[in-house]
Amino acid sequence: MANKNLNAAKTAKKDEFYTQMSDIEMELQHYWQHFHDKVVLCNCDDPYESNFFKYFALHFNHLGLKKLICTCYNGSPIQGDELTLSFDFGDEEPKKIAHKVVITEVKDLNGDGAVDLSDVRILLQNDKNVLSTLETGDFRSKECIELLKEADIVVTNPPFSLFREYIAQLMEYEKKFLIIGNVNAITYKEVFPLIMNNKVWFGPSISSGDRKFNVPIDYPLNAAGCGIDSNGKRFIRVKGVRWFTNLDHKKRHEELDLVCRYSPEEYPTYENYDAIEVSKTSDIPYDYSGAMGVPITFLDKYNPEQFEIIGQTQGDSGKELGLRPYDRALKKYNKSLRDGQLYYMKNGIPEKPYARVLIRNKYPRL
């Protein structure tokens, strides 16, 4: 179901997935120290719908932000219930237009003793310097790149179909960031080298299960787990979601407790690469010093002080690692065998595990 939703987004370019506030709050609590006196850019975020905008507007003073910038590509497909933004089109129909919101302070404008969404709404409706239009709002456009240059930290849920291009732009302009993507993005040739060289890693708050995203009114709800909530908003559930970041956090430095001992009977050796198969992260042996193939979800527990990442086995990466071609005679036992992918023998039958990350324990207990 999860992959069905993600593949549909890539094919139909339906990338307007609105992240739940609870997921944003759970992740952002690990990074508060990074935001003081910083310019935050949310460049895939319509304030009509974006909980990223609402989060940073509400926490503007608590985080000590210098500036908050949000940009929207084509306006909102549906009017938000909590924030109402408007442009003057005279007698014409309201248009879905690209715009940006820039906030440099958030005050208690309604005098109720607290800063809340009512204050943000008043600020947006009454300060013409805050809300302005853009030509396209595309993060790749010249005007949005200028905003990117100004930013210290980028936080958003970028389009699934443009994840490669989006993260490449962040790296090109050397930006700190916290963004949402699919766990399989680590297998992309544009992304994995960043993971391997400790330039990008996973955030701490999501490591399993699915996540709920609100979607526009025209998004098809044709998979299990999709529906309409009590507020009348359409949603889907997506598995394999992760936070990608280059902001440091404590969990990244927690040592993985290893309790299994290596034995040749328990850990088969690959036929086409000098490494052993470890089917679960919890089964990594504490006393093995060689290369190991582990699930990509190992990266949820990856500590760069404890492990070295050697490579990964999807696409052309396996060939680049030097994986030997498979024996063509084995094709009759497993039709899915491909060059550039790991396999091992089990009871005379070739077994090809799902995508693997190759790692080495830096300090095995021998």
Salt bridges, closest charged atoms under 4 A:
ASP23 OD1 - ARG211 NE 3.19
ASP46 OD1 - HIS99 NE2 3.76
GLU82 OE1 - LYS54 NZ 3.13
GLU92 OE1 - LYS95 NZ 3.11
GLU105 OE2 - LYS107 NZ 3.67
ASP138 OD2 - ARG140 NH2 2.79
GLU146 OE2 - LYS149 NZ 3.14
GLU150 OE2 - LYS67 NZ 2.53
GLU165 OE1 - ARG140 NH1 3.32
GLU190 OE1 - ARG164 NE 3.05
ASP210 OD1 - ARG237 NH1 3.75
ASP218 OD2 - LYS14 NZ 3.92
ASP248 OD1 - ARG252 NH1 3.36
ASP248 OD1 - HIS253 NE2 2.92
GLU277 OE2 - ARG356 NH2 2.80
ASP287 OD2 - ARG261 NH1 3.58
ASP300 OD1 - ARG242 NE 2.82
GLU305 OE1 - HIS253 ND1 3.01
GLU308 OE1 - ARG360 NH1 3.21
ASP339 OD2 - ARG328 NH2 2.98
